[in-house]
Amino acid sequence: MGTCHWVIAIVALSGIVMPGAAAVMVARALPRHALPIGQGIGFQVPALRSALGLVLLGGLDEESRHRHLAAHSAPGGEAVAALETKIGEVVSAGHAYVAHEVEAGFHSIAVPLHRWDGTPIAALNVGTTVERMSEQEMRERVLPVLRETAEGLRPRLV
């Protein structure tokens, strides 16, 4: 794929790394040049507006997810219902794509990481600026690599 222009992140699924309304990076690989987003490991992204967060929320059981959404979304059942629908779509698709939500000009795509028994435990994410790669390229070039990588890691995750 040539020169790497992606931010690659792994975010674990647990209360420790998704405190409150944020998902926290626990591993990260950067391209040779700096990108505008984030500060590396420990950087937090809003769970309800990021590809990472949506994938992580999709890995929660329905009761835990509903409690999280009720606690961290706008007041009223409509907001929670809309988010539950959106997360259901992410789960069905097996990935999330988000553009301009965390930072203007930046988009990312994420897939869940499942451990050997199928339990979702983390998310794998690639992000870049919209000038470097289109949404179509993200879906056609990056998503298959993410899915292949996630599947390759599955037997090694406990």
N, C-alpha and C positions, 0 to 999 in steps of 0.2 A: 504494500500500500504506500510505499514511499516514505517520506519524512513524516514522523508522527506529530500530529497536531491535536491529539486528543488528551483529555484528562481522564484517567482511568481510576475508578475508586471502588473499593469494597466497603460496604457498611453492614455491620452485623445487626441481626434482629434480636433485640432484647431491651429491657427497660434501661439498662446501663448505657447503651449507645443510642437510644431514642428517648431521651429525657424530655418530658413535656411535648412540645410541638415541633421538635427538631430531630433530624437524623444526623448522626455524627460520623464523619469519616474515620475509619480505623486503619486503612491502608490506601496508598495513593502512588501512582506513577505519572510523571509529568513529561511533556515534550521538552526539547532542548531550550526552547524559548518560553518566557513567562506568558501565561494567559491571565486575563483580568480577574478570574473568579477564585475565591477561596484562599486559605492560608495553609492548606495541607492537612495532615492528620489532626483530628480534633475539630476541624472546620464543621460548622453546623449549617444545614440547609433546612428550610421550612418543610416539614413532612407533608403538609397538605397541598403544597405547590411544586414539589420537585418530583422528578421521575424516581429517584431513590426512595423518597418518602412514600410515594404511592405504591411502589412495589413492596416495601416493608409493611405498610398497612394492609396490603392484600394478603400477607402471610400470617396475619393475626386471625385467631378464631373470631367468629361473628360478634360474640359478646364483648370481647376485649376491644375489637375494632370500633364497635358502636360507642363504648365508654370513651375511647380516645377521641372519636369525632365529636361527641357531645361536649367533651371538656375543652376542645381546642378549635372549634369552628364557631361561626357566627351564631348568635342565639336564634332559636327557633328550629322546629323539626324539618322545615324545608331544606335548610342548608345541610343538615346531617343526611337527609334522604338523598339529596343531589350528590353528595360526596360518596355515599354508599353505592349509588348507581355507578359513579365514575370509577370507583375502586373495583366494583364487580366487573366492569369492562376491562380493566387492567388485568385482573385475574384471568378472565376468559382469553384475552389476547396473549397472556404470558409475558407481557412487557409493558412499560410505560414510556411515552415520549412527551417531553415538556419543552416548550420554547418561550423565552422571554419572561418566565415566571419568577425565577430566582434572581436573574440579572439580565438586563436588556442586552440583546445581541448574543446571548448564550443559549444553547439548547443541549439537551442530554437525553439519552435513552438508557433504560435500565431493565435488567431481568433478575428474577429471583435466583438465589443459590439454594439448592436443596441438599440436605445431607443424604447419606446413603439410603435411608429409609423413606425418603420423600418429604420429610419435614422441612419447610422453608426456614432457613437460619440466617440469611444475609441477602444482600443485593449486590450485583455487579453493574457498574455504570460507566458509560463513556460520554463525555461532554466536550464540546468545542464551540467556537464562535460560528454564527450562522453564515459569515462570509467565507469561511474555510470549507464548509460542507453543508449541503442542502439537507432538508428533511428527507427527501427521497434517498439521498446517499446514505444518510444515517440508517434508514430502514432497510435499504438494499445491501449495503456493504458492512455496516457496523453490527446491526442486529444479528445476522447469522453468525458472526464471529463471537459475539457475546453468548449466544445460545450454545454454540459448540464448546466454548470455554466453560460455561456453567455446567454443561453435561459432563465434560471431562473431569471437572472437579468433584462432582457428586459422589463417586465412590470413595474419595479421600476425606470427605467432610464428616465429622462426628458431632 
